[in-house]
Amino acid sequence: MKFVNYLIGSVVAACLMSTAGHAQTQRGMTGRVPLIVINHDNGGNVINYARRVSKARISGTPVRFNGRCASACTMFLALDNRQTCITPGASFLFHRPYGGRADMNSWAENYMMERYPAWVQRWIARRGGLSKRVLKMNYSYAAKYMPTCGRKKPIVSTKQAPTRRHADRS
């Protein structure tokens, strides 16, 4: 198990390091930061999404949640509130990762949960945690904690008890 964790950590670290230079190069070439708009994203591979989120964090690319953001897509919620906004009609769907070996799925679940902001972690915990059952967070709840596009601050302050953060957060 230690070897699996080491291997997974190495893969994620390599992905994160390989994206850092690329994101900065894109920003330098265009002179402006592009916008990521999420409309009906069904998610996918956790490592691929970890890489996308890391690129967005490093480059400062803003993320606008317009529609459904499901599964691994919800990892974009780990970005700072100053980098994200939500529009009416946005929703988030959560479930336990599947499709890999049991140890890989468990690692992916822990990886995602540790990176979600505290308000998302609490919301999931109040519903029994991640499982095969899909949990849907609607716009009206998320907008209490996230700025709506065009509004600078969330309705509810997200400055609560600090959560454990990892070195990948810049």
Secondary structure as UniProt FT lines:
FT   HELIX           2..30
FT   STRAND          36..38
FT   HELIX           46..59
FT   STRAND          63..65
FT   STRAND          68..70
FT   HELIX           71..78
FT   HELIX           81..83
FT   STRAND          84..86
FT   TURN            88..89
FT   STRAND          91..94
FT   HELIX           102..115
FT   HELIX           118..126
FT   TURN            127..128
FT   STRAND          135..138
FT   HELIX           139..142
FT   TURN            143..145
FT   TURN            149..150
FT   TURN            167..168
//
